[in-house]
Amino acid sequence: MKLWHLRFVNPLPKRVYKKRAKEHWLMWRLVMEEKIDYATASTMTLDEILEANAALDIHIENVNKANKKGGRK
């Protein structure tokens, strides 16, 4: 279904969407960080999403460590 075909006559309260976003944060994190596009993320299993988030955490840790080493010169 294309977004432009949807009718936004009676959207749900904002708190509903915020709750959904929090419940699906592990998927949205990958999309918001532009590591995986929405189409890919929406087809991944929970295990794949968890593994991708763990890999992203490791990557961020490694970048932070490299930045600290670079700053000590």
MOQUIWO-V354344 format. One record per residue. N is the residue number from 1. RES is the residue in three letters. SS is DSSP state (helix for helix, strand for strand, loop for the rest). NEAR is the number of other C-alpha atoms within 12 Angstrom. D_LAST is the distance of its C-alpha to the last C-alpha in Angstrom with 2 decimals. Layout:
N_RES_SS_NEAR_D_LAST ; N_RES_SS_NEAR_D_LAST
This chain:
1_MET_loop_6_54.34 ; 2_LYS_loop_6_52.83 ; 3_LEU_helix_7_51.42 ; 4_TRP_helix_7_53.63 ; 5_HIS_helix_7_56.66 ; 6_LEU_loop_10_55.85 ; 7_ARG_loop_10_57.72 ; 8_PHE_loop_9_55.82 ; 9_VAL_loop_6_58.99 ; 10_ASN_loop_8_58.17 ; 11_PRO_loop_11_54.48 ; 12_LEU_loop_12_53.64 ; 13_PRO_loop_10_52.11 ; 14_LYS_helix_11_48.39 ; 15_ARG_helix_11_47.83 ; 16_VAL_helix_12_49.17 ; 17_TYR_helix_14_46.61 ; 18_LYS_helix_14_43.79 ; 19_LYS_helix_13_45.04 ; 20_ARG_helix_16_45.23 ; 21_ALA_helix_17_41.68 ; 22_LYS_helix_14_40.44 ; 23_GLU_helix_13_42.59 ; 24_HIS_loop_19_41.15 ; 25_TRP_helix_21_37.55 ; 26_LEU_helix_29_36.16 ; 27_MET_helix_34_37.76 ; 28_TRP_helix_27_36.94 ; 29_ARG_helix_25_33.25 ; 30_LEU_helix_29_33.04 ; 31_VAL_helix_23_35.03 ; 32_MET_helix_15_33.18 ; 33_GLU_loop_19_29.77 ; 34_GLU_loop_14_31.51 ; 35_LYS_loop_20_30.94 ; 36_ILE_loop_23_34.71 ; 37_ASP_loop_17_37.55 ; 38_TYR_helix_18_40.31 ; 39_ALA_helix_13_42.92 ; 40_THR_helix_18_40.90 ; 41_ALA_helix_28_39.81 ; 42_SER_loop_18_43.40 ; 43_THR_loop_14_44.66 ; 44_MET_loop_19_42.18 ; 45_THR_loop_14_43.36 ; 46_LEU_helix_16_41.92 ; 47_ASP_helix_14_40.34 ; 48_GLU_helix_19_38.65 ; 49_ILE_helix_27_37.36 ; 50_LEU_helix_21_36.05 ; 51_GLU_helix_17_34.36 ; 52_ALA_helix_26_32.79 ; 53_ASN_helix_25_31.46 ; 54_ALA_helix_17_30.05 ; 55_ALA_helix_16_28.35 ; 56_LEU_helix_23_26.93 ; 57_ASP_helix_18_25.62 ; 58_ILE_helix_14_23.92 ; 59_HIS_helix_15_22.42 ; 60_ILE_helix_15_21.13 ; 61_GLU_helix_14_19.62 ; 62_ASN_helix_14_17.87 ; 63_VAL_helix_14_16.52 ; 64_ASN_helix_14_15.33 ; 65_LYS_helix_14_13.61 ; 66_ALA_helix_14_11.91 ; 67_ASN_helix_13_10.86 ; 68_LYS_helix_12_9.51 ; 69_LYS_helix_11_7.49 ; 70_GLY_helix_10_6.25 ; 71_GLY_helix_9_5.70 ; 72_ARG_loop_8_3.80 ; 73_LYS_loop_7_0.00
